[in-house]
Amino acid sequence: MKTSITGTAAARMTNGSKIYGTADTEVRALDGVDVEFEKGQFTAIMGPSGSGKSTLMHCSAGLDELTLGTVEIGDVELGSLSEKDLTLLRRDKVGFVFQSFNLLPTLTAEENLTLPLDLAGRKPDAAWMNNIIETVGLQDRLKHRPDELSGGQQQRVAVARALVSRPEIVFADEPTGNLDSVTGGEVLNFLRGAVDNLGQTLVVVTHDAGAAAMADRVLFLADGQIVDEMTNPDADQILDRIKAIGG
């Protein structure tokens, strides 16, 4: 299934396949996927275990290479880049949020937040950073280290860190997977706010229909292919579709 979108794509995959093994042992984690992620939109990716959700995200973000096909972030085709240039593009143009918060325990929340820019030798845009910190709602926790923060606060720091360099697109892999439902809801509200209030482009892999219902668009994967998509669905519609494809 080819997804059709109007507008400008922050990232695009064309005829993307990821193949492991050969002959009888061949596994197609992705199988001829065409997809665009529109700027300023929140897209959720869902599907059964082994459907290719994380592979789609990793290849779209330049964390893994396709076997066949192309990926573009903005107007840059990733396959044309050297390893060094790909690393720089990921650093400057892509934000990442993972299930584990990946904060450095010896740094404060503020130091963790600005770490990508510090490593790049760049100063944060003060107005943008203040906007993010206000949206995160952790103004009074910036001097605290991770072990002094709750899980939800740590994940909000991780999300803010992904946004601080003003990336073209942010990819999040099960960002609420380690959080209770209330805290997870807070993080999802923040992610939704980053799209609505900051104009961020967001792609989230999730198994949670409630989380996916926060998105503008939900893509459904099965056997390495996009088999359906919904726009602005509610959680019940998502659950019904997941059940239909065996999730």
ABEGO torsion letter per residue (X at the ends): XBBBBBEBBABBBBGBBBBBEBEAABBBABBGBBBBBBBGBBBBBBEBBGAGAAAAAAAAAGABBBABEBBBBEABBAAABBAAAAAAAAAAABBBBBABAGBBAABBAAAAAAAAAAAAGBBBBAAAAAAAAAAAGAAAAAABBAAABBAAAAAAAAAAAAAAAGBABBBBBGAAAABBAAAAAAAAAAAAAAAAAAGBBBBBBBABAAAAAABABBBBBBGGBBABBBBGBBAAAAAAAAAAAGX
